[in-house]
């Protein structure tokens, strides 16, 4: 019998029904213990101090103080791995992205209706998410020394882009912040960038629109059959499909494909990377950023074996070093780099 202590979870949600559904589902796992429930941030604050939970599930839309404000408050004084439980409204998506940028490590989509029927089915892997969240050092998410210096940003805008090729990026926990930092560093005439960021259905389009407002390159959510073009970054739609590419004449096209979860994820970085290795071969540079688990490692190895260039975010700048470390251990990574150096590496990969 294992002597490992269970992961202590605090549920914060103003809905008694949601608290009951979450606690009932989570409580079935012997490796997890529900230590408390709170219906508002003021009650939650006292329980956090008293119970010292390992992981928090947090609703964002609550009376008296919204979840985002509460998250920012406690992350500053008591950083705790936090999984957001958010509605699928447009406002809910926007606030959820704000929460991920503020330090939350994962998100569970809360349906706007049919909670009893739809919420349990949307969080079948919640216990695995809690276990992974418990391993995250959230202090790294809110570190100020990860800010990219303005000098690095300015220099990156002058990078010479000579080759028609593809750039592929995979990320998970901490990836929303990482991508928000590095995507503005790509010039408007950058090779097409294909991105898999682990997110539920309904959130990637909002994230793409947010990045598009920050970047010189055009950023949008990928569509089935879409032609991949220079100067456009495509984010794989979250939740429902895997994203891969095919060669069509002298062009590449996006294919959105149904399929089982791969590495607990859909879309999976591995699915995209394997297709990029097969179709683009040596004409691709790829990077794995911060994230839990091993998704992307095997696919990145396939890219390197096909002649592509491969990079991964280093441990010092990663919120979670899981995905980059597994890829490196597998021999898939050509060079480990700090986050702010990855865009220039991807762009200059074939200039030698």
C-alpha angles and dihedrals in degrees: 000000000000120000092201112129116242120251108260113226131192117198117209117187133128091220114087089200093056091046090052094048093047096045092046092052098040094043092064090074115085090206092062130062125195102220098176151346129219131188097201139020094255092058089041093053092058092046092050091055092045100040104030094211121205094217135017130204108206134193113211102206108065135138124257093016126019120232095246093057090046091049092054091048098051096037088062095055107017110024108202130171104259131194114200119222102201138173122243095238118120090250090048091053092050094049091045091057089050088052093050089051089049094056111283111140103206144003135222115199113235112205117233091230139013095044096168093052103030108035097063092049091050093056105042090133096043094116091055089049090052091050091050092044090055089064095055121108096215092186086079092059093060098039113129094206090073090071112119111242115243089236091061091049093049093048092049092057089064095054111133111239109195107151131076103228144121131264118206125193131184126189143156132169108030090010097114090062093039093052091045088056100045106032093074087059093069115092123237092254094050119139111265112285120214115199134190112189114172105245135138123258113286099029104077095069091054090047091049091052090050092051091046089060090053101042140074090214114072111253124198142149112273119252129206111266093010117152112238109234138183115264094029128104115202123202116204111243111254128243111359110054143030115235123223137153134235131194113245110185106302092341138076122228134196119244120195107201133186116232147132122289114282115206087352088300142107114211094032125198090221093060092053094042094049091052092047090051091049098044105030099029109174093002095082138082116196139188136193114208133191117317148126123262130012105290112142098019097102092040091051090052088054090052092051092047089051090056100264125135118250135197138170136198112259125242095250093062099032120101087206118015094199104104096037092046095050090048091050093047089051091056092246097121122084093189137000112223140179112259095254093056096053099083094055091046092052093047097044096039094111101030093095 
